[in-house]
Amino acid sequence: MGISIDIQLGLDDLLADLHYARRNGELGRLALLAYCEVRSWARQAGMPYIAQVAAKMFTESPCISKDEFLEKIDGLIATLECHQQAYRRSGMHYVRSSEAVPNRAHT
């Protein structure tokens, strides 16, 4: 079974948004992306541990400084980039979401 291309493209878009916000120092946007978008993508991708890490950044151990927040964001970005590279290295065949479950009925 292949990985949904929607998951891969979603990760690509998410990383692009994170990099743009990080490069431009948009702290509010980074917080929104980390808390909402990363968690949503991680759940869809079947990676609840990433969703948990993103949630903990805000609920269990909130940052006390801008530098600490950016350090955690950089760690989150690095984790997502590792998954992005793993998808590409694995040579997995990507399928559309509608094709993820093969139709076994023959006519």
Secondary structure in CASP SS format (residue, H / E / C, confidence):
PFRMAT SS
TARGET T0000
AUTHOR 0000-0000-0000
METHOD secondary structure of the structure
MODEL  1
M C 1.00
G C 1.00
I E 1.00
S E 1.00
I H 1.00
D H 1.00
I H 1.00
Q H 1.00
L H 1.00
G H 1.00
L H 1.00
D H 1.00
D H 1.00
L H 1.00
L H 1.00
A H 1.00
D H 1.00
L H 1.00
H H 1.00
Y H 1.00
A H 1.00
R H 1.00
R H 1.00
N C 1.00
G C 1.00
E C 1.00
L H 1.00
G H 1.00
R H 1.00
L H 1.00
A H 1.00
L H 1.00
L H 1.00
A H 1.00
Y H 1.00
C H 1.00
E H 1.00
V H 1.00
R H 1.00
S H 1.00
W H 1.00
A H 1.00
R H 1.00
Q H 1.00
A C 1.00
G C 1.00
M C 1.00
P H 1.00
Y H 1.00
I H 1.00
A H 1.00
Q H 1.00
V H 1.00
A H 1.00
A H 1.00
K H 1.00
M H 1.00
F H 1.00
T H 1.00
E C 1.00
S C 1.00
P C 1.00
C C 1.00
I C 1.00
S C 1.00
K H 1.00
D H 1.00
E H 1.00
F H 1.00
L H 1.00
E H 1.00
K H 1.00
I H 1.00
D H 1.00
G H 1.00
L H 1.00
I H 1.00
A H 1.00
T H 1.00
L H 1.00
E H 1.00
C H 1.00
H H 1.00
Q H 1.00
Q H 1.00
A H 1.00
Y H 1.00
R H 1.00
R H 1.00
S H 1.00
G C 1.00
M C 1.00
H C 1.00
Y E 1.00
V E 1.00
R C 1.00
S H 1.00
S H 1.00
E H 1.00
A C 1.00
V C 1.00
P C 1.00
N C 1.00
R C 1.00
A C 1.00
H C 1.00
T C 1.00
END
